[in-house]
Amino acid sequence: MTTIADGPHAADNPLAGIGAMPEILATYRADGHVTVPGVFSPARMDGAIADAIGWGEEALAAMPPEKRAWYAENAGAVTVLRKLDNPHKFRPFFTEIAKDPALVALVEGLIGRGVTVYFSQIFFKPPHGGGPKPAHQDNYYFGASDPDGLVTAWVAMEDADEENGCLRYGHATHKGPILPHTAPEGRPFDLQLSDADVAAMDMRPAPVPKGGVSFHHGGTVHRSADNQSDRWRRACAFHYVRNDVVFENPALPYDHSIKLVVTTA
């Protein structure tokens, strides 16, 4: 696989002041994930939060009751959104974030040149709410033909730490198999690993500062706890797929019409 570290894109230096790609790639390959701080400025993340709040208010006001059961939750005396799908398609602000040169350089450095966003989500995780996300592997959902050809870029719009429910990763689990997932009754989209499988893993917290990005391999087991703090933990996850990769056996259907082709090889 050719990476940004040894190709012509390196001359553009989109990672100036952010990090050295060889070290980032080495950590990613060893651990199955890597956190890169300072990819986005705090001001740009403030803009992302404002856009997410505005979209969330519009979406919640128009959302029918059957969808609220999946997308919304009660946080104290108010109803708030848990998440919104595909901001890369529906919000120009997030389209530009997905195409940001530094973010794309990091993505291509990890999985190779020529990438497309197939799915994205904003996670709101409000104070004293924001329930846990069960452990899962993204490659179980996507069924990628090349397991190394998918990476998730988890952008922290504000500081994410253990108190407010940062991600936790199964150390080096990307080197193992894609494990069976099941969905609880009435929650067909919430595919997750068994408690027994997760109990055998070394799950480590991965705090991310505001404007930083946590990248994880499609085979890396990950989850998050609930938010026990007085702070929000808003984040946006973009699922990038190398352009030669196809979804051979996806667990769920994906709408290919909403994909965002970011670069071509």
PyMOL commands that set and color helices and strands:
alter all, ss='L'
color gray80, all
select helices_A, chain A and resi 4-6+8-12+21-31+42-62+65-71+87-90+92-98+101-111+138-142+147-149+173-175+195-199+256-258
alter helices_A, ss='H'
color red, helices_A
select strands_A, chain A and resi 33-36+72-75+78-81+83-85+115-123+133-136+150-156+167-170+203-205+213-217+222-224+235-242+260-261
alter strands_A, ss='S'
color yellow, strands_A
deselect
rebuild
show_as cartoon
